[in-house]
Amino acid sequence: MSVDRVEEIVGDGEGGKTAAATAPAEATAATVTASVRYYTTAPGIRLNVRSGPSTNYGVVRVLAGSSTVPIFCQTPGQTISGPYGTSNVWDSIADGQYVSDAYVYTGSDGYVAPRCG
């Protein structure tokens, strides 16, 4: 979607309205991107963030309990049991960073984001 120009309607002080051209809308809204939702990890649990969707992958960092994380996409991987059930869904929270969905409260037992890849 492209807009060549935007008109701002302003009052002329006497009850009438006039249109004033402003800068191209491309400067403020060039593209529309999908929104990313944020979710909370299990309280009181330090959560390992791994480089892939399995405990066989190395730990990249550790999150404190009740951390808020984005879920960019989800992928199947190793089945894990956690506070929010048993799941083989892994959440991509950053490039090359995954956490088991069993430790993230999404309100769903299934996918809540697009599949990775």
C-alpha positions as CSV (number, residue, x, y, z in Angstrom):
1,M,0.0,0.0,0.0
2,S,1.4,3.4,-0.9
3,V,0.0,6.9,-0.3
4,D,1.3,9.8,-2.4
5,R,0.4,12.5,0.0
6,V,-1.6,13.2,3.1
7,E,-4.0,16.1,3.6
8,E,-4.4,17.6,7.0
9,I,-7.8,19.2,7.6
10,V,-7.4,22.4,9.7
11,G,-9.8,25.1,10.8
12,D,-9.6,28.6,9.3
13,G,-10.8,30.3,12.4
14,E,-14.3,31.0,11.1
15,G,-15.9,27.6,11.2
16,G,-14.6,26.5,7.8
17,K,-12.1,23.9,7.1
18,T,-9.2,23.9,4.7
19,A,-6.8,21.2,3.5
20,A,-3.1,21.5,3.8
21,A,-0.7,19.1,2.1
22,T,1.9,17.4,4.3
23,A,4.9,15.1,3.7
24,P,4.4,11.8,1.9
25,A,2.9,9.1,4.1
26,E,5.8,6.8,3.1
27,A,7.9,8.5,5.7
28,T,5.6,7.3,8.5
29,A,4.2,4.0,7.2
30,A,6.2,2.5,4.4
31,T,5.3,-1.1,5.2
32,V,2.9,-3.0,7.4
33,T,4.5,-5.7,9.5
34,A,2.9,-8.5,11.5
35,S,2.7,-7.8,15.2
36,V,4.7,-9.9,17.6
37,R,3.0,-10.9,20.9
38,Y,4.7,-11.1,24.2
39,Y,4.2,-13.8,26.8
40,T,5.3,-14.5,30.4
41,T,7.6,-17.4,31.4
42,A,6.8,-19.5,34.5
43,P,7.3,-17.7,37.8
44,G,10.1,-18.8,40.0
45,I,11.9,-20.8,37.3
46,R,15.2,-19.9,35.7
47,L,14.6,-20.9,32.1
48,N,17.4,-22.0,29.8
49,V,17.3,-20.4,26.3
50,R,18.9,-22.8,23.8
51,S,20.3,-22.4,20.3
52,G,17.8,-25.0,18.9
53,P,14.5,-26.8,19.8
54,S,16.0,-29.4,22.1
55,T,17.9,-29.8,25.3
56,N,20.7,-31.2,23.1
57,Y,21.4,-27.7,22.0
58,G,23.7,-25.4,24.0
59,V,22.4,-22.8,26.5
60,V,22.6,-19.3,25.0
61,R,21.4,-17.5,28.1
62,V,19.2,-17.9,31.2
63,L,15.9,-16.0,31.8
64,A,14.6,-15.2,35.3
65,G,11.2,-16.4,36.3
66,S,8.2,-14.3,35.1
67,S,10.3,-12.9,32.2
68,T,8.4,-11.4,29.3
69,V,9.4,-12.8,25.9
70,P,8.3,-12.3,22.3
71,I,7.4,-15.3,20.2
72,F,8.4,-14.7,16.6
73,C,7.7,-18.2,15.4
74,Q,7.3,-21.7,16.8
75,T,8.7,-25.1,15.7
76,P,8.3,-28.7,16.7
77,G,11.2,-30.2,18.7
78,Q,11.9,-32.3,21.7
79,T,8.9,-33.0,24.0
80,I,9.3,-31.3,27.3
81,S,7.1,-31.4,30.5
82,G,6.9,-28.1,32.4
83,P,4.5,-26.0,34.5
84,Y,2.2,-25.4,31.5
85,G,1.9,-29.0,30.4
86,T,3.8,-31.3,28.1
87,S,4.6,-30.0,24.6
88,N,6.9,-30.5,21.7
89,V,6.4,-26.9,20.6
90,W,9.5,-24.6,21.0
91,D,9.2,-20.8,20.8
92,S,11.7,-18.7,18.9
93,I,12.3,-15.6,21.1
94,A,15.2,-14.2,19.1
95,D,17.4,-15.3,16.2
96,G,18.9,-18.7,17.2
97,Q,17.2,-18.6,20.7
98,Y,14.5,-21.1,21.7
99,V,12.6,-22.0,24.8
100,S,10.2,-24.8,25.4
101,D,6.6,-23.7,25.2
102,A,5.9,-25.8,28.3
103,Y,7.5,-23.0,30.3
104,V,5.7,-20.1,28.6
105,Y,2.2,-19.1,29.4
106,T,0.4,-18.7,26.0
107,G,-3.1,-19.7,27.1
108,S,-3.0,-22.4,24.4
109,D,-1.8,-26.0,24.0
110,G,-1.1,-25.4,20.3
111,Y,0.7,-22.9,18.1
112,V,0.1,-19.2,18.8
113,A,2.6,-17.9,16.2
114,P,3.6,-18.9,12.7
115,R,5.8,-21.9,12.2
116,C,9.5,-21.1,11.9
117,G,11.3,-21.7,8.6
